[in-house]
Amino acid sequence: MLITALMFFTRLPLWRWFTVPSENFQRVIYYWPFAGWLTASVMSLTLLVTNSFLPLSVVIVLTIMSRVILTGALHEDGLGDFLDGFGGGHSKEKILAIMKDSHAGTYAILGLILYFLLTYNIMINIEPSLLIMFMLIADPFCKMMSSFITARLPYARTVDASKIQAIYSQPTSKEIAISLFFGLLPLLILIWLLPSFTYIFAIITPIVLFLILTQWMKHKIQGYTGDCAGALFLLLEISMMLTFLAIHTVL
């Protein structure tokens, strides 16, 4: 399942060396936080290496780019579709139709511009050493939270209408434990290295936002889609980053 998670959530060409059962993709979302270990590590390594010989403004852009390239903009595509669908649709059918359309609309373009602007300005205002620890915590944690969308909502489409021709299965107690393990372990390890324990309160914002956004999805489309899951991750992560910066500024 770990290989399946890396195959599904990144652009690593693992399919050349590994063959995984198709049913693995129905449960892969619960291993999403494990993929977060890799994406967060790549971002952190990019920041660590480039910060030694490039201006910080360039370093931050390269750091953001590293995850986008590694994932093939999978989550950003989901956020764009989510913004277009929920911004321009007034019924479940219309929202789902817009989200499946490959063309980017005004809501997607403006939303992604604002998302990257906010991300850049948050990251450039945190010291690199502290930012590295935060990225290693936030990416897996917010992917863990987002994986629980399947426990809170049913899938809004049919299997045939799904982009990946598969529907995530309902989580078992084992899969919930797996997601919790991969999502919380970096937090439990690194929180003791942060300059203040107060930073742990940054996890409150994504938890609250998760409840609000999933309730909104339930109201609008009576469920979720893959795009909703990807968008949820990015929105939870940026809310956690913003809270982290606010705590950092106060301290």
GISUL-V819106 format. One record per pair of residues at least 24 apart in sequence whose ideal C-beta (glycine too) atoms are under 8 Angstrom apart, sorted by sequence separation. I is the first residue (numbers start at 1). J is the second residue. D is the distance in Angstrom with one decimal. If there is no record, write none. Layout:
i: <I:I>
j: <J:J>
d: <D:D>
This chain:
i: <4:42:43:80:83:84:87:147:10:42:83:151:1:5:9:209:210:1:4:5:8:81:209:6:10:39:42:80:83:148:2:5:6:10:79:80:83:1:5:9:206:209:39:80:148:206:2:6:38:39:79:80:147:79:206:205:206:144:205:76:79:144:147:203:205:144:145:202:205:76:144:204:143:144:202:140:141:201:202:140:141:140:141:199:202:140:141:201:140:199:137:198:199:136:137:196:64:137:198:136:137:64:196:64:195:133:11:12:11:61:64:10:11:60:63:96:133:10:11:96:100:133:145:149:153:156:9:10:141:145:148:152:163:164:60:100:162:163:60:92:130:138:142:146:153:162:163:9:96:130:134:141:145:149:153:156:152:156:157:57:156:56:154:155:156:157:59:154:155:156:153:154:155:153:56:156:150:149:51:149:48:149:47:147:146:149:47:48:47:146:145:146:44:47:143:146:44:142:145:43:44:142:40:41:142:40:43:40:139:142:40:138:141:39:40:37:138:36:37:138:36:36:34:36:138:33:36:134:33:35:36:33:134:32:33:32:32:33:32:122:30:29:123:126:130:115:119:122:126:118:122:125:29:119:126:115:122:125:118:125:95:96:95:99:92:99:92:96:86:92:89:86:25:29:26:28:25:26:27:30:26:27:85:26:22:30:37:82:30:33:36:40:81:82:31:32:36:27:30:31:34:78:79:82:83:30:33:37:78:82:33:77:78:81:31:78:79:78:79:77:78:76:75:79:74:75:78:79:75:76:75:29:32>
j: <28:66:67:104:107:108:111:171:35:67:108:176:27:31:35:235:236:28:31:32:35:108:236:34:38:67:70:108:111:176:31:34:35:39:108:109:112:31:35:39:236:239:70:111:179:237:34:38:70:71:111:112:179:112:239:239:240:179:240:112:115:180:183:240:242:182:183:240:243:115:183:243:183:184:243:182:183:243:244:183:184:185:186:244:247:186:187:247:187:247:186:247:248:186:187:247:116:190:251:190:191:119:251:120:251:190:69:70:70:120:123:70:71:120:123:156:193:71:72:157:161:194:206:210:214:217:71:72:203:207:210:214:225:226:123:163:225:226:124:156:194:202:206:210:217:226:227:74:161:195:199:206:210:214:218:221:218:222:223:124:223:124:222:223:224:225:128:223:224:225:223:224:225:224:128:228:224:224:128:228:128:229:128:229:229:232:131:132:132:232:232:233:132:135:233:236:135:233:236:135:136:236:135:136:237:136:139:138:237:240:139:237:240:139:140:139:240:139:140:241:140:141:140:142:244:140:143:241:141:143:144:143:244:143:144:144:146:147:147:238:147:147:241:244:248:234:238:241:245:238:242:245:150:241:248:238:245:248:242:249:220:221:221:225:220:227:221:225:216:222:220:220:164:168:166:168:166:167:168:171:168:169:227:169:166:175:182:227:176:179:182:186:227:228:178:179:183:175:178:179:182:226:227:230:231:179:182:186:227:231:183:227:228:231:182:229:230:230:231:230:231:230:230:234:230:231:234:235:233:234:234:229:233>
d: <5.1:5.2:5.2:5.6:4.3:4.5:7.7:7.7:6.3:6.6:5.1:7.4:6.8:3.7:3.9:6.5:6.0:7.0:7.0:6.5:7.7:6.9:5.8:7.9:6.7:4.9:5.5:3.5:3.9:7.7:6.2:5.3:5.9:7.1:7.8:7.6:7.7:5.1:4.8:7.8:3.8:5.0:5.8:6.8:7.2:7.2:5.8:6.6:7.5:6.4:6.7:5.5:4.8:6.6:5.4:4.6:4.7:5.1:5.8:6.3:6.6:6.5:7.8:6.7:7.3:6.7:7.2:5.2:4.2:7.9:2.4:7.2:6.5:7.0:4.3:5.9:5.2:7.3:4.3:5.0:7.0:7.6:7.3:6.3:6.1:5.3:5.7:6.5:7.9:5.7:5.2:5.7:7.5:5.1:5.0:7.8:6.9:5.4:6.5:6.0:7.4:6.2:5.6:6.8:7.5:5.0:7.5:7.7:6.4:6.9:7.4:5.4:6.7:5.7:7.0:6.4:6.1:5.6:4.3:6.4:7.4:6.2:5.6:8.0:5.8:7.8:6.4:7.6:6.5:6.7:7.4:4.9:8.0:6.5:4.9:7.2:7.8:5.8:5.0:7.3:7.3:7.9:5.6:7.5:6.1:7.2:7.9:6.6:7.6:7.3:7.8:7.3:5.1:6.0:5.8:4.6:7.9:6.2:7.9:6.4:3.3:6.2:7.4:5.6:5.9:6.0:7.5:4.6:6.5:5.4:5.0:7.7:7.3:4.5:7.3:7.8:7.5:5.1:5.2:6.9:7.5:5.4:5.9:7.8:5.6:6.1:6.7:6.4:6.0:4.6:7.9:4.2:4.5:7.7:5.6:6.2:5.5:5.5:5.6:5.3:5.9:4.2:5.1:7.1:4.2:4.8:7.5:7.6:6.7:6.1:3.8:5.4:7.2:5.7:6.4:7.9:5.1:4.2:5.8:6.4:3.7:8.0:7.7:7.8:7.4:4.2:4.3:7.3:7.5:7.1:7.8:4.5:5.6:4.4:4.3:7.4:7.0:6.9:5.0:7.4:5.5:4.9:7.4:7.4:7.2:6.8:6.1:4.8:6.2:6.3:6.1:6.0:6.3:7.1:6.0:6.7:5.1:7.9:7.5:7.8:6.1:6.3:5.5:6.2:6.9:5.2:4.7:7.1:7.7:6.3:7.8:6.2:6.7:4.9:5.5:7.7:5.0:6.7:7.2:5.9:5.9:5.5:7.3:4.6:7.4:4.0:6.8:5.1:7.3:5.8:7.2:7.5:4.2:5.9:6.6:7.3:7.5:6.3:5.5:7.5:4.5:6.6:7.9:7.5:7.3:4.6:3.6:7.2:4.1:3.5:4.0:7.5:7.3:7.6:7.0:6.8:6.3:2.4:4.2:6.9:4.9:7.8:4.2:5.0:6.2:7.5:7.7:7.3:5.5:7.1:5.2:6.8:7.9>
